[in-house]
Structures are given as structure tokens and as C-alpha cells.
Amino acid sequence: MGNRKTAVSNERVITKETALEHVDKDLKGLILHLQRFSTEDGPGIRTTIFFKGCPLHCLWCHNPESISMEPQIQWLENRCIGCGTCIKTCPLGCLTKTEQGVVIDRELCTGCGDCAEACPANAMELLGRQVSLDELVEELIKDQIYFEKSGGGVTLSGGEPLMQPDFAAALLHHLKKRDVNTAIDTCGVCSTSSLDKLLLYTDIVLFDLKEAEPEKHYDFTGLHNQRIFDNLIYIRDYIVKRAPEKILWIRTPLIPEATATRDNITSLGAFITKNLAGVIQRWDLCAFNNLCRDKYRRLGIAWQYASTPLMTKDAVRELEQCAKLSGVDPEIVIATGATRVED
């Protein structure tokens, strides 16, 4: 009887210890793609995972394909061989061949991906695919030697990874078990319970602060910014009280005729000085870029910044100096991004 009790007891222990692992194996996440050898999403050489889905609709978004939580199709004209296979394959008749190429009726298209699977030239691309936890972890671990040599790791970006908190937390958990440095890039629109899930396994938080004035933030992104500021304070308290080893970076996009104003940078600097002194390690000012114009065109979306040029070096330098004079430690302010070549 004693041996039997021991066996039963051990079985219960094993079941308890493996329950979470079993649940994790069933999790799937909706992602866009991986970007290897990234040097802009945290320290060292990193692999960035772009999650699909974002609660904000920033007018300047550089990844418009990441906003919707639904899979989407895009046509890549430089790959198309004009065979018409995609048109014949589409079950809903969403595709039409014109003189300009293949046109997608986005009112009808459900993103089923049949056309992308059938296309012999990979000219039809499915944006957004479900991946299993094991599949993604094993793919990421292939880059571990680069992480170790450079002090890099894996960054969860998007879109917004906190829109898929269970999958994102499980992914971070498994990466930490492999001794991989982890980072999340977040817009800050989420619940504190979701933050708790991810912060437990996150080494670095890259937090976006876009616009200080609430109504302007609403006009630019579709949401007010109170929750964003509240969540940033929550992260600050989490770090101070529970995990002082965690790293916090703030990132502010410099968007012409929007966030790239002296008033905005001064206000954000005042908030950082008052609330984050001694906690924040870096404040990135990310200069506007227009390399995403083709993304909007392929998705059939008009982009109001399509004709907006890059900022001048002097304009970026002026805002960088403004940030350094706003009250923050000037050593943490770093301006990044390409600038316009002037005559």
C-alpha cells in the first residue's frame, strides 16, 4: 500500500508540474513575420516578432498590415507572372485582372489564403498566420548564438503583442527558460492583468509615448492617452517595487505636423522627469520615415503621409535639444532614424 500511495502522490506532482506546459502547447498566435538581425528594437542583435492586431490606428503607422486582427492578402506586382491562377482559385471571386494588375475586392476578401497558397510565383501574400508556440520557439532559438555574442535577444512587437497576452506570455516564458533576453514593444493600451502576465518574463520594456495632449492623441490615434500614461506608471511601480533589474525605454515618433513639435516634446519630457526619473534608461526620438508607402498602396489604403518628406537633420536636432532641456537627464535622449539629404 505504501508503494501505491507514493506512486499516486508522484503522479499528482507530475500532473501539476506539467499542466501549464500542456496548456502552452495548445496555444497559437497570429503573427505577421520575423525580422532577423534587427538593431533598432532593443540592445544587441535581435529577432523581432511582429504580432498582428493593434488597438490604435495611428495616422502615420509604419506597419499598416499589423493593425487588423484579421488575415489580409496583398499582391506583389514585381513577382507576378500573369498566369491568373489566383483568380481561378479564389472561392469568392475577389480577384480581378486589370491593366494595372490584380485588383483585390477587399469588401469580399476574407483572407482565406487560398490564392496565396496556389500562386506559383508567391505574388499573392497572406499577411497574418497562426503559429504554434513550439514552432515559433524553435525558429527563434536558431538565432541564439547571435543573441549571446551581441547581448541581444527577442523582441515582441507589432501591432501590439499585448492583444494576444496568453500566447505572448507563454512565448516569453519559454524563451526565458532558454536564457534568451526578452523585450516587448508596446503602445500601452492594455489591461494591467495582461501587463502582469508579460512583465514576469520580460527583461526590457520599449514603451511608446506619442502625444501628450489627450485630444490630439485621439485625433492622431483614435484613442485618448490616459490609459497609456496610467499603464506606464504601473510599469514604473512594478519595476521599482518588484523587479529593479528590468529596463525601461521610452520611444516617441517624430511625425511632421503631428508629434514633432516643441510643445509636445517639452510636455512629454516634463512627464518623464516627474514620474520616471531614475527608472527610465533611454528616451528615443524616432524620426519619421516614409518607406511604408508601398504597404498602404498594396492594401488599397490612402495614406496622408505618402508625399511627406523625411525630416531635416536640423529639425530632428532641434527636437533632440528640446528633449534634453525638458528636465530629463540629457544623456538618456537619443535621436534615431534617417533624415533628408538637403541641397
N, C-alpha and C positions, 0 to 999 in steps of 0.2 A: 504493500500500500504506500509505503514511504517513497519508493521509486516512482510510483504512478503520480503522487502529488507533485513531486519535483518536476516530472515531465510536463504536467498540466501547467504548473507555475511558469516553467520556461517558455512554453508555447504562448502563454498570455503576454509575457515580456516581449517576445519576438514580434507578436502581432501588434503590440502597442508601438514598438520602435519602428516598425515598417509601414504603419498606417499612412503617415504623411507621404512617404516615398511612393506608395501605391497611388495615392490621390494625384501626386505630381505627374506621374507617368501618363495620366489621362488628360492632362491639361494641354490645350493648344492655344497658340497666339496668332493674331493676324498681323503680319509684318509686310513691309514693302521690300526691303533688301538689306544687305550688309555692305558697309563701306570699310574696306580694309585699309591699313596704313594711314589712318586719319591722325592728324596732328593738331586739330582745332577743337576737339571735344574732350579736353582734359589733358593731363600731363602725359608725356611719352607717346609712343606709337600705340594707337588704339584701334579696335574694331568697333564701329558704331552700328547699332541695330536701329533701323528706322521703323517704328511701330506705326500702324495705320489708325487714324482716328484722332481728332483734336477738338476740344470744346470751344476753342477760339477760331475766329475767321479773320485773321489779320489781313488787312488790305494789301500788305507787302509780302505775304508769306512766300518763302523761297521753295517750299515743298507743297504746292497746292494738291498734289496727289495724295498727301497724307491727311488731309482734313476729313474726308468722308470715311466712315467706318465700313462702307460697302466696297467690295472689289470693283475696279474700273478697268476699262480697256482703252489702250491708246494705239494709234497707228504710227509706225516709224517709216516715213517715206523713203529714207535712204537705204532701207533693207528690202523694200517691196519689189517683187519681180513681176507683178501684174498678172498673176495666174488666176486670180478670182476664187481660190479655194476657200478663203474666209467667208466670202459672200454666199457660196453654196452651203457652207457648214452652219452658218448662223441659224438657230432654230426659230428665231423670232423675226427674221428679215430686217435686222437693224442696220445692215451694211449696204452701201450703195457705191458703185464705181462711177466717178465723175472725171472730168478733165483735170481736176486738181488732185485726184487720187481717191482713196477710200474715205467715205464720209460715214460717221457713226451717228445714228439717231439715238441720242442719249436719253430721250424720253422712254424709249422702248428697251434699251440695253439693260440687262440685269447683271452684267459682269460674270456670266456663267463660265467664260474662259474657253468655250468650245472652239472659237475662231483662233485663239492663240495656240491651242494645242494642235490644231490642224495645219496652221501656216507653215509651209516648208522652209521659209526664209526668216522666221522669227520676226516678221514685220508687225504682227499683232501681239501686243504685250499685255499680260494681265498684271495689273497693279494691285497687289494685296493677295497674300496666300496664307492659308492656315499651316502652321508648322507645329510639330510636337516638341515637347521640352527636350527629350533625349536627342532628337535630330539637331536642334539648334545648339545645344551644349557641345555636342561632338564636333560641330562645324567650327564653333568659336575656339575650342581648345587647340585646333590646328595652328593657331597663331600665338600660342603661349610663349614660345621661345622669343618672339619679338617683344612681348609684354615684359618678360623678365630682363631682357637686355636693355630696354629703353626706359623702364619704370612706367610702362603704360598699362593698358588693360582693356576692359569692355565698357562702352557707354551705351545706355539705353536712351534713345532719342525718338524723334518722330516728326510730325504727330506728337502725341502725348502718351508716354508709356503708362502713366497712372490711370489711363482709361481702361487698362487691362491689368488691374492690380494683382490679381491672384497669379496670373501667368508671369508677370514681370517679377514679382517677389520670389516665386519658385525658381525662376531663371537665375536671379541674383544669388539666391541661396546655394544653388548647385555650383555656380562659378566660385563662390567663396570657399566651398569645400575643396575646390581645385587650386586654391590660393591665387585666384585671379583678382586683381584690383578692379573695383566696380564703380561706375558713376551713373547718375541719372541726370538727364537734361529735361527740366520740367517748366511749364508755363505757370505752375502754381494753382491751377484751377482743379481742385480735387477735394476729397474729404480727408480729415485728419486720420481716420481709420486706415485709409489707403496709404497715406504717408507712413504710418506706423509699420505697415507690412513691408514697405520697401526700405525704409531707413535702417531697419535692423541689419540688412545685408549690403548697405551702400557705403562706400568709402568717401565718395565725392559727390556733392550736390551742385549742379550747374543750374542756377535759378534765374529765370528771365524776369527782368523788370523793364517794362516798355515805356509806360507813360504814367506820370504822377497824378495828373488831373483826371478825376473819375469820368467826367462826361466825354472828354477827349478819348480816354481809353475805350469807352463804349463805342464811340464813333469809329475808332480805328480797328477794334477787335470784335465788336458785337456783345461784349460783356463789360460790366463795371469791374473795378480793380480791388474792392475791399477784401474779398476772399483771398486774393493773391497776397496782399500785404499781411493779412492775418496768418496765412499759412507760412509765410516767411518768418514771422515772429515765432510761430510754433516750431519751425525747424531750428531757429536760434536757441530756443529754450531746450529743445531735445539735445542739441549739441552741448550746451553749457552744463546741463544737469546730468546727462546720461552718457554722452559719447564725445568728450572733448577732442578725441583723435580724428574725428571726421572733418572734412574740408568743405568749405562753402565758397563758391564763386558766384558773383552776380554778372549777368550778361544783359547789356542794353543795346538793341539795334538802333543805329543812327539812320533814320529814314527822312529824306528831304521832305520838307513841308509837313512833317508829322512829328516824330520824336526828336529830330535833330535840331533842337532849339536850346538856347542858353537857359531859358526858364525851366524847361523840363530837366535838363541835366543838373542844374542847381538844386531843384526840388528833390530829385532822387538822391543826390549827394547828401542833402540835409537829413533825409530819412535814414540813409545808411549810417551817417555819423551818429545820429541819435540812438539808433536801435541795434546796430550791428558792429560797433567798434570793438575790436579785439576778437571778433568771431570770423568776419569775412577775410579771406586771404587775397582775393583778386576781384577787381571790377573791370570787366571787358567792355569796351565800347566798340561794337561791331559795325563797321562801315557798310552802308547799303551796297548790294550788288544786283545786277540785272541779268545774271546768267540763266535765270529760270524762265526767261521769256518763252522759249520753245515748249516748256512744260505746259504753260497756260494754253498756248496755241493748240497743242495736241489734245488737250482736254476740252477744247471748244469754249474756253473761258476768256472773256475780255479782261485784260489786266491794266489797271490805270497807270502802272509804273513802267509800262513797256517802252516808253520813249524817254524815261528819266535817266540821265547820265549818272555815272559814278560821281561820288563827291570829290572835290578837290582836296589835295593834301593840306592846304591851308585851312579849309573848312573843318576837316577832321582834327587837325592840330588845335584849332581854336576851342572845339568842344572838349578835347582832352585836357587842355589847360583849364577850362571852366570846371571840369570834374575835379581836378587836382586842387582847385581853390575853393571847393564847396564845403570843406571841413573834414573830408576823409583823409586818411594817410595817403599822400600823393604817390607813394611807392607802389600802392596796390592798383593804380589806374593804368590800364594798358589799352591802347587803341589798336585794332586789328582790321585787316581787310584791304583790298586793293583800292587805289584812288585813281582819279582821272589824270591822264597824261595831258598836260597843258602845252599849248604852242609857246 
